[in-house]
Each structure stands twice: as C-alpha cells, then as structure tokens.
C-alpha cells in the first residue's frame, strides 16, 4: 500500500527513474495516482511479485527503497522479498533505505491486558473457560505498551544488515537474559524493533520501542501463564525462536525458567500472531 507514497517521494527527491513494485490490483490505482501528480515520465508501476517481475530497460538500480517491515518485524513474510529484490536488482555498490533492523525483547508489567486476556477466562459468569484461556495465552497480542511498563532492560535478539543478510538468516533461535531494573510484577514479554538508515548523510534510527512515539507497528506481547514477582537485579533467562507460520504469519517459541527471591515461573509455549481466521493456531486435544 506504500508503493505510491515511496515512489512519489523518490521522484520528488530527484530520482531520474523510479520503478514501483506492487503485487496486488492496487497497482492500477497507484498508476492513476502517479499520473494525476504528473509523474508518469519518472515513475513506472509494475504489477507483480518482486520475485517474478523484470525492470523494463534496466538490469540494476542504484537505490532500493522499501517498507517491508511487519508487526514484530518479521510478520507478513515480506523481508524475504527484500533480500530477493536486493540480489536481483541492486547494483554491487547500491544503497538500501532502510538497511538495518534490530529486534528486541523485554519483560513488562502488564496487569490490565493480562487480566483482560488471561485472568478473565478463569470465571465468566460462574463458568470456567479453560479452552479460551489457553487460546488467548498462545496469542502474541498486538497493542501499545507505555514507557513505564518495562521492568527489565532490553535484550537484542537479532541484528539484521540487509546489505548482507541471507534468506536462511531471517528466522532464528536466540538465548536471552533480562535484568530487572526494579522490584515489580512481570506479566508479559514484549517484542519490538528499530529501523536504521545508516546510509543517510546523518544516520537515522526509527524505533517502535515503548519509549518512542507510537507507530502502527505498536509492540507484540506474550503473556506469562501467571504473573511473577521479581526483585531488582534478578535476571530472567530463556530461549526465543522466531518462525514462519502458515506462510505469511508469525510464530514465537519461548522457553523461560525463573526462580527468584520473591517468585518463580516456568514458561514453555508457542505464541502466534496472525491476521483473520484462515491462519489460526493449531487445535490441540487435552
């Protein structure tokens, strides 16, 4: 949906020729927008997947401008398209905007959402809704968290350099260690990312973290089964795995074993983030 925007910004910035790639029928509307703004002599909109299209009259380009970051960075499966576009069309000395991403995790106080998504199902008008609770706990919730909610420092799960990243390096497994900055209650783990433009004259970093202005990416939160009390200086250690789920959707496997002076918890769960009903998590019998 951003192809028309990025293409016209590139033309406005002085690009002599712009190819905008749009896989959906929106390409037709995008061409109308380009024409209406008098930019058809600069911008060519190509309808199709970047894996399949060809650039008319050109083999390689100087700059690859993209907006392929999904929720939790990896959702939608479009980072793979960025790597393929780079390998197919970018000159050896070409520039990517943006060119780097960093994915983070932290532990947060999140009583309001934990109560809404988990505790609520323990007693709904006198009925126990265990199946609903289990489904809710296995979802990675897309909602904003505030700058006061992180209880721990941020741990870097993955650094991506799109100048060199391979397709088989997008999904990963990483250990993590989160140091508590204060005595508090941890309800959830939060995942978010930074976006870096290091090739600019002044390096620019856009953050989707809790302290940054809100973006449409928000953050993804994965609830603990039960809240746990932590003390300042204690560390929560675990393992985080990011996988593709049903093609475009996202799966996080998180293992956490914590024993502190005030409480303890053990978490071993698959979390899913998906859009719509077609990609729901697998049903599991008791």
Secondary structure, DSSP 8 states (H G I E B T S, - for coil): --HHHHHHHHHHTT-S-EEEEE-STHHHHHHHHHHHTT-TTTEEEEES-TTT---TT-S-EEEEE----BTTBTTTS-HHHHHHHHHHHEEEEEEEES-EEEEEEEEE--HHHHHHHTGGGG-BTTB--HHHHHHHHTB-EEE---TTTB-B--EEEEEEETTT--GGGSSEEEEEEEEBSSSEEEEEEEEEEEEEETTSSS-EEEE-STTS---TT-EEEEEEEEEEEE-TT-EEEEEEEEEEETTTEEEEEEEEEEE-SS-EEEEEEEEEE-SSSTT-------
